[in-house]
């Protein structure tokens, strides 16, 4: 329940059509319960997946690029388009040993596409 | 309703709306002196639809959408109401931003297509990569722009850098800095004829596309997939898929029950416009369909919440969807008959 309240108290509310007592449709801002539940499920899933990848990066199984790609809700195809790098290279860069050897010019393209700084891209948050 | 000002001091009234595209369309027309509400724009632009696309994924789940393709509502409304719009897209972000500033300086408000994920003022629950969120830019302010996003209650501020990233983000349905603004708009348009055209088009889209993914057939297709999903995918994955469907139904700017309530509101307005009992009847029927969709989403939410009661199963949820499909088929067949009789 806390997650639902947290994500729905954040930011401005949306509008929903509801009938008033005369049967006329008006706009209201109360979110229906079903929406809260499904939204919380999906956001909880996203967060759990991100956390899993963060642990995998710290264990040396994935590259930090994978973490930031997941954070921006991207897939290799989208990241490839955004950074201007071919898809199979992006997929290769998800492996930590290959990511460690990348030139700064390639990393710079990723920082542009993902909106992170160069220092951030080389590591993941520690806690 | 909040009054804002453009760069030359002309007033612009910000209306809260449920859906971005119909909201922007109606706001642009209202700004030019043609008073059409959001449901009206939605109905005239034939916004109502259903499609389930298992080969297109968003956040790892198949896309099931309850509205017509992005951009269609705007395009069709303009075509049916009459008006000339300037539409531009750009390759070079800098050129796109310069052009936007130049148009804003003339006192013209501009509609933009942006990527929802990169808009800085959006909270976490709206954040996903959706390439065609529409909004209106009112004027340039210090370090940014004043924006009237119809899905939000108040106008907001947005940094220039963030807006540029949102306009030129790459990915599915990328906007390429798509912008549009009215050049001339036909004053006193023939609303009745536009309404009839919109209704007939909706009927065609809902019951006459001979592919299993679209319209009423699409609802039946998805219902079958939901019923089988527990056995095929396992309970956890099936739950997540169902959650994604409910999100498409309730969350992504639908105004409740996958645009069905908004469409019922359109029929209320149309019934007044034509003075027709049949249309008022259809409005009630659409409300019933919306309520059934709401029942489905509540049932799904209970399945997701794992309130393990034997009476709440995937088969039941799919069954509710089949009921919706049957009712919608009836509805659009009736509408087809009614729309033929209406006189412009």
HADDOCK unambig.tbl for C-alpha pairs under 7 A between the chains (distance, minus, plus):
assign (segid A and resid 7 and name CA) (segid B and resid 124 and name CA) 6.85 0.50 0.50
assign (segid A and resid 7 and name CA) (segid B and resid 125 and name CA) 6.17 0.50 0.50
assign (segid A and resid 10 and name CA) (segid B and resid 123 and name CA) 6.20 0.50 0.50
assign (segid A and resid 11 and name CA) (segid B and resid 123 and name CA) 5.34 0.50 0.50
assign (segid A and resid 12 and name CA) (segid B and resid 152 and name CA) 6.29 0.50 0.50
assign (segid A and resid 13 and name CA) (segid B and resid 152 and name CA) 6.67 0.50 0.50
assign (segid A and resid 14 and name CA) (segid B and resid 18 and name CA) 6.73 0.50 0.50
assign (segid A and resid 14 and name CA) (segid B and resid 151 and name CA) 5.95 0.50 0.50
assign (segid A and resid 14 and name CA) (segid B and resid 152 and name CA) 6.01 0.50 0.50
assign (segid A and resid 15 and name CA) (segid B and resid 17 and name CA) 6.17 0.50 0.50
assign (segid A and resid 15 and name CA) (segid B and resid 18 and name CA) 4.78 0.50 0.50
assign (segid A and resid 15 and name CA) (segid B and resid 151 and name CA) 6.81 0.50 0.50
assign (segid A and resid 15 and name CA) (segid B and resid 255 and name CA) 6.13 0.50 0.50
assign (segid A and resid 16 and name CA) (segid B and resid 18 and name CA) 5.87 0.50 0.50
assign (segid A and resid 16 and name CA) (segid B and resid 255 and name CA) 4.06 0.50 0.50
assign (segid A and resid 16 and name CA) (segid B and resid 256 and name CA) 5.50 0.50 0.50
assign (segid A and resid 17 and name CA) (segid B and resid 255 and name CA) 5.25 0.50 0.50
assign (segid A and resid 17 and name CA) (segid B and resid 256 and name CA) 6.25 0.50 0.50
assign (segid A and resid 17 and name CA) (segid B and resid 261 and name CA) 6.01 0.50 0.50
assign (segid A and resid 17 and name CA) (segid B and resid 262 and name CA) 6.20 0.50 0.50
assign (segid A and resid 25 and name CA) (segid B and resid 265 and name CA) 5.69 0.50 0.50
assign (segid A and resid 34 and name CA) (segid B and resid 297 and name CA) 5.75 0.50 0.50
assign (segid A and resid 34 and name CA) (segid B and resid 298 and name CA) 5.13 0.50 0.50
assign (segid A and resid 34 and name CA) (segid B and resid 301 and name CA) 5.18 0.50 0.50
assign (segid A and resid 35 and name CA) (segid B and resid 246 and name CA) 6.85 0.50 0.50
assign (segid A and resid 35 and name CA) (segid B and resid 247 and name CA) 6.40 0.50 0.50
assign (segid A and resid 35 and name CA) (segid B and resid 250 and name CA) 5.61 0.50 0.50
assign (segid A and resid 35 and name CA) (segid B and resid 251 and name CA) 6.05 0.50 0.50
assign (segid A and resid 37 and name CA) (segid B and resid 301 and name CA) 5.96 0.50 0.50
assign (segid A and resid 38 and name CA) (segid B and resid 243 and name CA) 4.83 0.50 0.50
assign (segid A and resid 38 and name CA) (segid B and resid 246 and name CA) 6.27 0.50 0.50
assign (segid A and resid 38 and name CA) (segid B and resid 247 and name CA) 5.93 0.50 0.50
assign (segid A and resid 38 and name CA) (segid B and resid 301 and name CA) 6.47 0.50 0.50
assign (segid A and resid 39 and name CA) (segid B and resid 125 and name CA) 6.95 0.50 0.50
assign (segid A and resid 39 and name CA) (segid B and resid 247 and name CA) 6.37 0.50 0.50
assign (segid A and resid 41 and name CA) (segid B and resid 243 and name CA) 6.92 0.50 0.50
assign (segid A and resid 73 and name CA) (segid B and resid 128 and name CA) 6.80 0.50 0.50
assign (segid A and resid 73 and name CA) (segid B and resid 129 and name CA) 6.89 0.50 0.50
assign (segid A and resid 78 and name CA) (segid B and resid 170 and name CA) 6.80 0.50 0.50
assign (segid A and resid 78 and name CA) (segid B and resid 171 and name CA) 5.02 0.50 0.50
assign (segid A and resid 81 and name CA) (segid B and resid 170 and name CA) 6.23 0.50 0.50
assign (segid A and resid 81 and name CA) (segid B and resid 171 and name CA) 6.88 0.50 0.50
assign (segid A and resid 82 and name CA) (segid B and resid 170 and name CA) 5.13 0.50 0.50
